[in-house]
Amino acid sequence: MLQGWIEIALTLLIVVALTPLFGRYMARVFQEQRTFLDPILNPVERVLYSAIGVSAREDMTGWQYARAILYSNIVMGLLIFFIITNQGWLPLNPTKLAAPTWDTALHTTISFITNTNQQHYSGETYMSYASQMWGLGYHMFTSAATGLAVGIAFIRGLTGRPLGNFYVDLVRAITRVLLPISIVGALVLIAAGVPETLGGPVVVPTLEDPAISQAIARGPVAHFEIIKELGENGGGFFAINSAHPFENPNGLTNLIQLVAILSIPTSLIYTYGIFANNVKQAWLVYSIPLAILVVFVIITAIGEYNGNPAVNALLGSQQPNLEGKEVRFGWAQSALYAVITTASMCGAVNSLHDSFMPNGGFVTLSNMFLQIVFGGQGTGTAYLFAYLILAVFVTGLMVGRTPEFLGRKIEKREVVLASFLILLVHPIAILIPAGITLAFPDQLGGISNPGFHGFAQAIYEYASAAANNGSGFEGLGDSQPSPIAIATGAETTATALWWNLSACFSLLAGRYIPIVGLLLLADSMSRKQPVPFTTGTLRTDTGLFTGVTAGVILILGALTFFPVLAFGPIGEAFQIAKGVSGQ
């Protein structure tokens, strides 16, 4: 037990220690200050800017920045859809895989351009190397860079600067942040045992009977794996994602993945502190998601270590819950990975979330409901400061002071935009499609479990899509053809078609509506004239205000979805307790 808790603590300490180093580097990159990569990348970037016809000094308004994102994402979406639907005749297809169904291709396209990477297919049996590398792998860089660019633009606007130029931010996010780290990270993963090859599957005789052969899938995994984690993408090269020994073979690769997942969303808060010239406030804001993360890790880890009380009663002793987990990771690393991947909106998994105790289901769902622990690539930081703006407004009302943040007044437009983003868009993207699905569970749902757990499965899928997380509770008939439908003899495409199309609604609504709102909010803040600091100004860099912000997050964010949690993991926990006690 002690070893598991030490592993968890050391992982989190490494992340915190790297925060100021990486945060300071990103601040230099996006403030266009000198970095050690300048001699190599400055000429490359000038060529890229010239090729796309962009001036590095041309700033955009909020609407212009948003339109640039939408236009570029449409073009990139058409590219990935073309590659996937034509993979049958494209090169790098050693197993001669045909194209997936149109709805699976559409869902995959939207999922990857939105940085969600929700997968309703098995990578090694559905996607060719060309689709994995040229289609999905390419968009792992561009979608992550898009989110990072939005986060930087929001920070600029919040601190009174022009928002910048999207195309410049996109290029610099890739060339200065994502690509250099991915190259080094891929080499380290190769050295640690992750394969990187264009060779086809290896056919070997089985140990049970040498006369029987087994095909072992492989591929260019290492470079795919590092950007999957660093860019908070989460889509697996193989069906079982980071539980697969070729994606995550040992404890070292697991540690690298966990640190990579959290590195950008944690460091971006420190980057804000440099932009705002207030590192103290950055650390105070940082403490909010960090404290929630630590509490969530403890809740989840205790549940997995204590195990299932019903199983323990049969065994006559307490055993950790290892169902759906890899023994090489155990209860501690599985619990930590589940919390970090849903807190950061990465979505990669090294264990089956469907098999976690209700504690884990409660935490993983709560992470995706809140979206700020530490949230999505760039957008999570922006969401966190949107909560901060609401906290300033609420606190100003309570103490009778004009709400101000960084010397700029918080007025009706800012409150409306922040409230719209936090209180309206996310619940709509989750609850409406989930309600329709649960109203027709046999025709549309394909849900493998009844009762509270089945309810959580359906809610989780839409929460994962709307939060751009991509992980799955699983147990749903969302693949073509549906394994559940085949087992029951039902129609093999109906439930998968519904999940693909309905999840597309949540993917698009959860990605682009908040991005537009955040950019408009940042644009509004950037245009405000700063007011002088006086004794009556509400300070936002104090422990008291940080506590108020945490309260606002829990009240506005958590309580919005509490009824859903009550009907899902909380209800399941009481059900298990009742089954054990017999009362």
N, C-alpha and C positions, 0 to 999 in steps of 0.2 A: 504493500500500500504506500509506504513512505517513498519508495522509488518513483512511483507514478506521480505523486504530488511534486517531487523534486524536478522531474522532467517538465511538468507543466510550468512551474515557477521559473526555471531556467530559460525556457522558450520565450516567455513573456518579458523577462529581463533583457534578453538579447534584442527583442523588438524595441523596447523602450530606449536602450542604449544607442541603437542605430538611428532613432528618430531625429535628433538634432543634426547628425552628420548628413543624412540624406535630405532632410528638410532644408538645410542651408544650401546644399548643392542645387536643389530644384529652384530655390529662390534666385540663385545666381543665373541659372539657365533662363528663367522666364523674365528676369529683369535685364536680360541681355548683357550681363557682366561677363568678364573673362573667365573661362574654365580651361582645364587642361586639354579638352578635346577640340578647342578652337582651331588649331593649325590644320587638323584633318577635316573637320566638318564645315567650317566656314565656306570653303570653295564649293563643297557638295551642296550646301543649302542654297547658295547663290544660283547654282544651276537649276535647282528644283524650283525656286521662286520664279526664275525667268521662264521656265518651261510651262508653269501654270499661270503666268501673267499676273503675279502678285507682287505688290510693293511691300517690303518688310516694315515700312514706316507708316503704312496706311491703317488707321484705326477704324473699327466698325461700331455702329450703334447696336443696341440689343437686338433689334429686329434683323439687322443685316447679319449679325453673328448667327442668329437662329436660322435664317434662310440659308446661309452657307452650309450649316450643318445638315439641314434637310436635303438640299440639292445634292451635296456630296454623298450622303447616305443612300439616296435613291439610286445614284449611279453605281455605287458599290454594291447595293442590293441586286441590281440587274446583273452585275458581273458574277456574283456568287450563285445566283439562280441559274444562270446559263451554264456555269461549270458543273453544278450538281446534276442538272437535268440532261447534260450531254456527256457525263462521265463514261458512258458505255463505249464511245469511240475515241475519247481523249486518251493520250498516253498515260503512263504510270498507273496502270490498272492490271497488275500481274494476275489477279484472280478473276478478271473479266466480269466485274460486277456491273449489273444493269443499273439504270437510273431508278431512284426511289419514286414513289407515287407523287403526284403533283402537290398534294396537300402536305406531305412530309417535307418535300423540297421547299415549299413556301414557308412552312413553320420554321424549318432550319435556317433559311435565309434571314427571316425577320429576327429570329433568336440570336443569330451571330452578329448582325449589324447593330443590334441594341445592347451588345456586351452581356447578353444573358446566357447564351449557349445552353439553353434548355434542349435536351436531346430526346426525341421520341423515336430513336433508332439505335442500333448497336454499331459503333464505329467500324469495327473490323469486318463486319459482314454487310454493311450498307454503303460505305464510302470508299472510293478508290484513293490511292496516294495523291493523285492530282486534286481531288476534292478536298482532302485533308490539308494539303500544303498550300495550293494556289487559292482555294476558296476559303476554307475555314481558318487556316493558319494566318493568311494575309489579313483577314478581318479581325483576328484576335489583336493585331497591332493597331489597326485603324479605329476599331470601336473603343479600345482602351484609351487611345490617344485622344479620341473625341471627348470622352468623359473627363480626362485630365485637363483638356483645354477648357471645358466648361467650368471646372473647379477653379482654374487660374483666372479666367475672365471674371468669375464671381468675386474672387478675392480682390482683384483689381478694382472692380466697381465699388465693393464694400469699403475700400480704403481710399476712395475718391479719385482713382485713376481712370483713364479711358479703358474700355474693355479689351482693346488690342485687336488683332486680326486672327480670325479662326484658322486660316490656312497656314499662317506662320506658326501659331501655337501647335497645330497638328503636326507639322514637319518637325519642330523642335522637340515635341513630346516623343516622337518616334526616334529621331536621330540622336538625341542627347540623353534620353532616359531609358526608354524601353529596349531599343536595339542593343546598345552597348552592354547592358546588364544581361540581356538574353543570350548574347554570344558567350559571355563568360560563364553564365549559369548553365548553358547547354553543355559546355565542355566539362564542367564539374559533374553534371549529371551523367555524362557518358563515362567519366572516370569512376563514378559510383555504381555503374552497372545498368544504366538505362540505355537501350539500344538506339542506334541511329543508322538505318540502312534502307536502301531502296529495293532490297531483295524481297522476294515473295515469301509466303509462309514456308516454314521448314516442316517436312514430313518425317516423322520418326516412329519407330516401333514402340508400342506401349510396354510398360514393365509387367503388366499382368499376362500379356500374350504377345510375343514378338511377331506373330503372324498378323496382328492387327495394327494398323498404322493410325497415327494421329497428326493432324495438321496444326502447327503452332503458329498463330499469327504474330507478325512483327512489323516493323516499318520505321519510318523516320520519326521516332517518338521524342527524343531528348529535346530538340529545338521546339517542338510542339508543346512539350510539358512545361518548360520554363515560362513561356509567354502566357500559357494557360493560367499560371499562378500569379505571376508578376502583374499581368494586366487584369486580374480579377475576372477572367473569362470563365474558367471552370469546366469547359467541355472536354470530355475524355477522348483520347485516341482509341481506347478500348471501351467496351460496354460498361465494365465495372470501375472505370475511372481510376482514381489513385489507390484503389484497393488492389489493382492489378500489379503483379510483381515486375512487369516491364515498365510501368509508369512510376512506381514507387517501391523499389525493391527492399529498402532497409531503413533503419532509423535515421541515418544521415540524410538521405533524400527526403524523408518525411520532415525533418527539421528545416531543410532548405526550402521546401514548399511552404511550410507554415510562415517562415520569416518573409518569404517573397510575397505571400498573399497580403500580409499586413503592412509591408514596407511603405507603399505609396500612400494609402489612406491615413496612416498614422503620421507620416512625415509631412503631409500636406498641411496639417494644422500648424506645425512649426513654421512652415513656409509662410502661412498667413501672418504669424507673429513677426517675421522679418519685414513683410510688406507693410504691416501696420506699425512697425517700430515699437512693438509692445510684446516681447517674448513672454513676459510674465502672464499676460492674459492668454496667450497661446497655451501655456502649460496648464492654466486653470481650466480652459475649455477642454484641453486634452484629457484632463482628469475625469470628465463626465463619462465619455464612452469607455475609458479604461476601467473605471469603477464598475460600470454596468457589465462590461465584459468579464471581469474577474468574478463578480457575483454569479453570472450566468455559467461560467466554467465550473464553479464550485457546485452549483445546483445540479448540473448535468453529470459531473464526475461522481458525485455522491450517489446519484441514482444508478449509474452503471456499476459502481463498485459494490453497492449493496445488493444488486441483482434483483431478479423477479421474486417477490415474496411467495408467490404460488409455487414456483420451482423450488425455492429454498425449503419450503414446507415438505415437499416430496422427498428432497434429498436429505433432510434433517440437518443441514448445515448451510451457512451463508456462502454463496459463490458469486463472483462478478457476472454480470450479464455479458456473455461473449457471443450471443446469437448475432449473426450478420456482421461479425468483426473478424479482422485478420489477427491471428495469434501474434504475429511479429510486431503488432502495434499495441494490442491489449486494450484494456478498458480506458486507461488514462489518455493515451495518444488518440484513441478513437473519439473520446469525449471532447478533447481539446480541438481536434480537427473539425468536428461537427459544429462547435460553437464559433470558431474563427471563420469558417467558410460561409456561414450564414450571416455572421456579423459584418463581414467585409463585402458581402454580395459577390463572392467568388463563385461558389456553387460546386467546386470540386469536392469529392467525397473519398474517404479511405475506409468507410464502413457504410452499412445500410441504415439510413435514418429510420426506416420503417420498423426496424428491430429495436430501437432505443426504448428505454422506459419512458413513461409519460413526462418525466422531468425533462428529457431531451427533446421531446416533441413540443413541450411548452416553450423551451428556450429557443429552439430553431425557428419556430413560428414567430415568437416575439421579436427576434432579431430582424426578421423580414418585415414585420409590421412597423418597427421603429425606423429602420433604415439609416441609423446614425452611429452604429456601434461596430465598426467605424464607417460603415456605409460603402456605397458604390464608388468606383474609380472617379474621383473628382466630385461627383454629384453628392456623395455622402457628406463630404465636408461642407458643401453648399447647403444641404439640408440642415446640418447641425447649426449653421449660422442663421438659417431661417428661423429655427427654434429660438435662437438667441434674440432675434429681432422681436419675436412674439413675447419673450420674457421681458425685454425692455419695455414693451408697450404695457404689459400687465402690471409690472412693477411701478411704472410711471403712474398708472391709474390708482394704485394702492397708496402711494405716498404723495400724490398730488403734484408731480413734477412733469414737465414736458419730456416725453420719451426721446432720448437721443442716443445714438450709437456712433462712436468715433467722431464726435463733434457734428453729426448730421441728424436732423430731426426725423423721427419715425412718424409718418403721417398716414392718412387713410389708404393711399395707394399701396404702400409697403405692407401694411397690416392685411389688406385684402389679398394681395398676392401671396404672402406667406401663409395665411389661413387657407387659401384655396389649394395651395400645394400640399399642405400637411393634413388638412381635415377633410378634403373632398375628393381629390383625384385618386389617391391610393385606395381608399375604401371602395370607391365605385369600380375600379379596375379589378378588385378582388371579389367583392360580395355579389355583384350582379351576375357575372357568369357562374359563380359557385352556386348561387341560389337556383339558377335555371338547371344546372347539372343535378343538384340534389333533389329537385322536384321530379326529375325523370331518371332515377338511378339505373334502372334496367335498360332503358332505351339509349341513354347518353353516357352514363357514368362509367360502366365497366369497373366498378369498385370491388376489390377483392375481399374487403372486410366489412362486416356490418357494424352498426352502433357507433360509439364515439370514435373508434379508430378509423373507420371508413369515412366519417365526417371530416376528420383531420386530414386524411389523404387528399380529399377533394379540395379543401381549403388550401392546403400546402401547395398544390400544383399552381393555383392562381396567384397565391402570395409570392411564390418563387418567380412566376412570370412578371408580375407587376413590379416587383422589387428588382428586376433584372438580375436575379440570383442564379436561377437555372438548375439548382439541385432538386432532387425528387424524393418524395416520401415513398414512391413506387407503390406497386399493388394496383395500378390503374391500367385499363385497356387502352393505352395511348400510342401503341406502335402498330405498324402495318405489316402483316395482319396481327390482330390482337391475340396474344397467347391465351388470355382469359376467354375470349370469344371462341377460340378453337377448342379449348377444353370443354366448354359448355355446349358446343355445337351451334352457337348463335351466329349471327351475321359477323363476318370477320373484319369488316371495315367501318361499321357505323360508329362505334365508340371512338376509334382512332381518328376518324374524320372530324368528329365533334371536338375532341381535345385539341387537335391541330388548329382548327379554325378559331375556336373560342379562346385558346391561349394566345393566338395572334393579337386579339383585341387587347388583352391584358399587357402583352409585350409592348405594343405600340403606345397605348395610353400611359403605361408606367414609365416609358422612356422619354417620349418627345414632348408631351404636355408639361411635365415638370421642368425639362430643359428650357423650353421657351419661357415658362414662368420665372425660373431662376435668373435667366438672362435679362428679362424685363425688370426684375427686382434689382439686379445689380446695376443696370443702366440708370434706373431711377435714383439709386443711392449715389452714383457717380456724378450726377448733375446737381446735387444739392450743395449749396454754399455752406461751408463749415461755420459753426457758431463758436464763439469763444468759450473756453472752459471757465466755469465760475464755481463758487462754493455750493451753488444749488444744483450743479450738474450731477446726474446719477452716474456713479462710477460703475463700470462693468468689468473691472479687473480686480475684483475682490472675491474672497471666499464666500461671502454672504450671497452676492449676486450669482455666483456659480451654483450654489445650492438652490436658489430660486429657479434657475434655468433647468436644473435637473428635475425639479418638481414639475415644471411646465411640460417637460418632455414626457414624464411618466403620466401626468394627468391627461394631456391632449393626445399623446401617441398611444400609450398602453390602454387606457380605458376605452378608446374608440373600438378596440377589437376584443375587449374582455369577454363579451358574450360568446364570441367565436371560440376563445380559449376555454371557456366554461363548458361548451358543448363538445369540445375536442379532448385535448390532453388532460385537463382538470377532471372532467367527467370520467375519463378512462382510469385515472389514478384512484378515484373513489370506487370505481367498479372493481379494480384489482384488490383494493383493501377490503371491500365487502366480501369478495370471493374467498379471501384468506380467513377473515374473521368469522364468516358464516352469518353475519348480521345484516 
